[in-house]
Amino acid sequence: MEEALELLTKYGEDAKVMAGGQSLIPLLKLRLASFPYVIDISGIAGLNRIEEKGDYLEIGALATVNEIEENYLIRERYRALHEAAGLIADPLVRNRGTIGGNISHGDPSNDLPAVMIALKAKLELSGRNGKRIIDADSFITDSFTTVLSEGEILTKILIPLSTRESGGCYIKQKKNAGDFSVAAVAVNFVLDSSERVKSAGIGLTSVGPRPIRAANAESFLEGKKVNDSVAREAATIIVSESEPSSDFYGTVVYKKKVLLSIAEEAINLSYERAMVR
């Protein structure tokens, strides 16, 4: 890591970090970007660990999407992350692509940033001057734009430990298998002893220039027991917080209809899962 940071500092804007290469290589092949230097960090030891440590589930930035999908701990206790990993592209991409690369790329259509928002994750950024921790919600500021400073690399993802009172899911509507989504939503609930929503996390994919945190819907749901009426109203609030644009995947009206449907489904399913203890 020290060598990678040294090279990144040395070459500055002329260099690009590559982990699995599943986002960078296509950009280079299509001539949408060009960098004189590519710094391959995929061989750095220890950056792919997945373990619960202290108050967090710690995931190294080089953990592949496939490793995340197949990890028993994530499959059993962090369902939104497990489901999102299994819906990314195809097995070839999942075998090479990394969680750090998926998040760092800043693509509003990538699946994992919204999941990080819903799970209230924190991100560890490493540079020559040390490390800093930021909320996942503030990491991507616009399409393909992040808060990474020159010379910094995303090295670790920190997700608050799941409890027996937690439940979540990730629902993605796409046109074709392995495709980006028309719209997708990640939801995670923590319930209190009276089965009311103590904490809600909601992240949206593909319905804005960046992954969106549905903060108003989170506030609406907290303190409530979820039924069909509550879920429907929360889904309506989620749609009002989205910012979709018309493109190959559909019109604004169509995307909002899709989002309304999957948001209501995700809220109900996450609450049901949180109730099963």
Phi, psi and omega per residue, in radians:
M1 nan -0.701 3.115
E2 -1.034 -0.730 3.128
E3 -1.140 -0.734 3.142
A4 -1.095 -0.755 3.131
L5 -1.169 -0.620 3.104
E6 -1.130 -0.777 3.121
L7 -1.137 -0.716 -3.138
L8 -1.115 -0.674 3.092
T9 -1.210 -0.689 -3.103
K10 -1.107 -0.782 -3.030
Y11 -1.680 -0.230 3.026
G12 0.952 -2.250 -3.063
E13 -1.199 -0.222 3.109
D14 -1.404 -0.093 -3.074
A15 -2.029 2.624 3.060
K16 -2.341 2.366 3.112
V17 -1.435 2.392 3.085
M18 -2.190 2.311 3.054
A19 -1.893 -1.453 3.092
G20 -1.555 -0.358 3.088
G21 1.391 0.097 -3.040
Q22 -1.337 -0.238 3.004
S23 -1.836 -0.708 -3.060
L24 -1.235 -0.819 -3.068
I25 -1.039 -0.782 3.077
P26 -1.041 -0.668 3.101
L27 -1.071 -0.744 -3.138
L28 -1.196 -0.713 -3.123
K29 -1.132 -0.639 -3.135
L30 -1.479 0.046 -3.137
R31 1.054 0.525 3.084
L32 -1.519 -0.218 3.093
A33 -2.686 2.724 3.124
S34 -2.578 2.288 3.138
F35 -2.341 2.246 3.112
P36 -1.075 -0.518 -3.098
Y37 -2.273 2.318 3.024
V38 -2.050 2.160 -3.115
I39 -1.777 1.867 -3.091
D40 -1.499 1.981 -3.114
I41 -1.778 0.117 -3.012
S42 -1.112 -0.369 -3.109
G43 -1.632 0.061 -3.131
I44 -1.248 2.134 -3.063
A45 -1.236 2.514 3.002
G46 1.514 -0.044 -3.099
L47 -1.632 0.230 3.106
N48 -2.119 0.294 -3.111
R49 -1.251 2.533 3.047
I50 -2.241 1.978 -3.098
E51 -2.764 2.599 3.013
E52 -1.467 2.213 -3.057
K53 -2.518 2.088 -3.094
G54 1.127 -2.170 -3.099
D55 -1.668 0.113 -3.006
Y56 -2.347 2.689 2.829
L57 -1.513 2.056 -3.105
E58 -1.766 2.213 3.129
I59 -2.151 2.083 3.089
G60 -1.153 2.546 -3.034
A61 -1.111 -0.356 -3.137
L62 -1.608 0.057 3.032
A63 -1.083 2.238 -3.122
T64 -1.334 2.798 3.107
V65 -1.051 -0.665 3.125
N66 -1.140 -0.711 3.101
E67 -1.099 -0.627 3.110
I68 -1.209 -0.778 -3.133
E69 -1.078 -0.660 -3.044
E70 -1.585 -0.139 -3.118
N71 -1.166 2.194 -3.065
Y72 -1.080 -0.744 -3.111
L73 -1.078 -0.778 3.138
I74 -1.191 -0.705 -3.134
R75 -1.090 -0.643 -3.065
E76 -1.525 -0.526 -2.955
R77 -2.131 -0.234 -3.128
Y78 -2.275 1.211 -2.937
R79 -1.114 -0.645 -3.124
A80 -1.066 -0.732 3.135
L81 -1.196 -0.758 3.112
H82 -1.033 -0.803 -3.092
E83 -1.198 -0.686 3.117
A84 -1.101 -0.752 -3.132
A85 -1.040 -0.696 -3.114
G86 -1.269 -0.218 -3.116
L87 -1.788 0.015 -3.130
I88 -1.401 2.079 2.982
A89 0.808 -2.061 -3.081
D90 -2.476 3.014 -3.080
P91 -0.983 -0.614 -3.140
L92 -1.088 -0.772 3.119
V93 -1.208 -0.742 -3.112
R94 -1.139 -0.516 3.127
N95 -1.256 -0.443 -3.097
R96 -1.887 -0.667 -3.075
G97 -1.156 2.537 -3.095
T98 -1.985 2.761 3.103
I99 -1.134 -0.671 3.129
G100 -1.133 -0.713 3.114
G101 -1.174 -0.706 3.138
N102 -1.054 -0.689 -3.129
I103 -1.372 -0.785 -3.046
S104 -1.166 -0.455 -3.100
H105 -1.097 -0.488 3.080
G106 1.300 0.292 3.133
D107 -1.325 2.145 -3.138
P108 -1.146 -0.192 3.109
S109 -1.680 -0.125 3.087
N110 -1.224 2.554 -2.982
D111 -1.413 -0.663 -2.954
L112 -1.254 -0.534 3.116
P113 -1.011 -0.718 3.127
A114 -1.147 -0.621 3.098
V115 -1.137 -0.702 3.106
M116 -1.071 -0.664 3.099
I117 -1.116 -0.822 -3.116
A118 -1.109 -0.608 -3.122
L119 -1.516 0.038 3.122
K120 0.972 0.773 -3.103
A121 -1.313 2.806 3.000
K122 -2.082 2.656 -3.101
L123 -2.082 2.368 3.088
E124 -1.692 2.123 3.120
L125 -1.932 2.252 -3.087
S126 -1.978 2.388 3.090
G127 -2.466 3.139 -3.122
R128 -1.092 -0.434 -3.105
N129 -1.685 0.191 3.120
G130 2.093 -2.802 -3.071
K131 -2.084 2.680 3.008
R132 -2.447 2.647 -3.113
I133 -1.997 2.277 3.098
I134 -2.288 2.791 3.062
D135 -1.267 2.439 3.135
A136 -1.030 -0.539 -3.122
D137 -1.061 -0.478 -3.072
S138 -1.805 0.066 -3.033
F139 -1.274 -0.824 -3.140
I140 -1.689 2.108 -3.042
T141 -1.751 -0.376 3.129
D142 -2.891 3.124 -3.139
S143 -0.995 2.124 3.106
F144 1.018 0.460 -3.132
T145 -2.253 2.201 -3.134
T146 -2.210 3.071 -3.141
V147 -1.533 0.085 3.092
L148 -1.012 2.184 3.080
S149 -1.434 2.840 3.091
E150 -1.035 2.216 -3.137
G151 1.627 0.084 3.137
E152 -1.854 2.638 3.083
I153 -2.333 2.397 3.003
L154 -1.250 2.128 -3.044
T155 -2.017 -0.397 -3.075
K156 -2.699 2.562 3.064
I157 -1.978 2.301 -3.108
L158 -2.066 1.973 -3.115
I159 -1.946 2.201 3.104
P160 -0.904 2.426 -3.085
L161 -0.986 2.388 3.060
S162 -1.308 2.553 3.109
T163 -2.078 3.033 3.113
R164 -1.122 -0.367 -3.104
E165 -1.600 0.169 -3.079
S166 -1.749 2.670 3.059
G167 -2.819 2.477 -3.130
G168 -2.777 3.060 3.100
C169 -2.843 2.927 3.046
Y170 -2.330 2.127 -3.138
I171 -2.078 2.253 -3.030
K172 -2.262 2.164 3.069
Q173 -1.782 2.100 -3.123
K174 -2.305 2.772 -3.096
K175 -1.374 -0.710 -3.088
N176 -2.327 2.725 3.101
A177 -1.030 2.354 3.108
G178 1.371 0.095 -3.046
D179 -1.566 2.931 2.918
F180 -1.176 2.868 -3.056
S181 -1.528 2.652 2.885
V182 -1.215 -0.754 3.053
A183 -2.832 2.630 3.096
A184 -2.615 2.682 -3.106
V185 -2.473 2.353 3.044
A186 -1.934 2.303 -3.134
V187 -2.284 2.454 3.036
N188 -2.508 2.268 3.139
F189 -2.069 2.545 2.876
V190 -2.118 2.189 -3.096
L191 -1.726 2.716 3.040
D192 -1.633 -3.038 -3.065
S193 -1.164 -0.344 3.131
S194 -1.719 0.248 3.089
E195 1.157 0.452 2.990
R196 -1.682 2.722 -3.121
V197 -1.252 1.934 3.107
K198 -1.400 -0.707 3.140
S199 -2.516 2.338 3.119
A200 -2.146 2.418 3.042
G201 -2.256 2.223 -3.107
I202 -2.382 2.134 3.093
G203 -2.153 2.495 -3.072
L204 -2.064 2.459 3.133
T205 -2.036 2.442 2.988
S206 1.220 0.274 3.141
V207 -2.183 0.569 3.106
G208 -3.113 3.054 3.142
P209 -1.264 -0.153 3.093
R210 -2.663 2.876 3.025
P211 -1.016 2.390 -3.024
I212 -1.944 2.333 2.953
R213 -1.600 2.138 3.136
A214 -1.486 1.297 -3.014
A215 -1.146 -0.659 -3.133
N216 -1.166 -0.685 3.105
A217 -1.179 -0.655 3.085
E218 -1.048 -0.813 -3.131
S219 -1.110 -0.675 3.134
F220 -1.103 -0.693 -3.056
L221 -1.360 -0.528 -3.074
E222 -1.131 2.272 -3.103
G223 1.622 -0.021 -3.083
K224 -1.978 2.670 2.866
K225 -1.511 2.417 -3.063
V226 -1.584 2.189 2.953
N227 -2.262 -3.059 -3.073
D228 -1.053 -0.692 -3.115
S229 -1.172 -0.780 3.126
V230 -1.121 -0.748 -3.138
A231 -1.098 -0.703 -3.134
R232 -1.149 -0.755 3.134
E233 -1.173 -0.691 3.102
A234 -1.107 -0.690 3.119
A235 -1.110 -0.656 3.089
T236 -1.110 -0.691 3.094
I237 -1.139 -0.723 3.114
I238 -1.004 -0.793 3.134
V239 -1.057 -0.692 -3.133
S240 -1.156 -0.381 3.132
E241 -1.578 -0.153 -3.120
S242 -1.420 2.801 -3.128
E243 -2.383 0.980 -3.076
P244 -1.252 2.777 3.041
S245 -2.269 2.670 -3.131
S246 -1.264 2.379 3.100
D247 -2.770 -2.835 -3.127
F248 -0.968 -0.536 -3.035
Y249 -1.481 -0.191 3.093
G250 2.607 2.977 3.099
T251 -1.421 2.954 3.092
V252 -1.040 -0.788 -3.120
V253 -1.069 -0.777 -3.132
Y254 -1.107 -0.782 -3.124
K255 -1.094 -0.653 3.121
K256 -1.194 -0.638 3.081
K257 -1.131 -0.745 3.102
V258 -1.095 -0.810 -3.132
L259 -1.062 -0.733 3.126
L260 -1.013 -0.772 -3.100
S261 -1.180 -0.863 -3.069
I262 -1.293 -0.489 3.110
A263 -1.159 -0.774 3.105
E264 -1.082 -0.740 3.122
E265 -1.118 -0.738 -3.108
A266 -1.162 -0.659 3.129
I267 -1.139 -0.825 3.134
N268 -1.103 -0.773 -3.104
L269 -1.164 -0.723 3.134
S270 -1.110 -0.694 3.115
Y271 -1.150 -0.734 3.103
E272 -1.048 -0.739 -3.130
R273 -1.185 -0.631 3.109
A274 -1.194 -0.463 -3.134
M275 -1.326 -0.414 -3.121
V276 -1.452 1.893 -3.051
R277 -2.124 nan nan
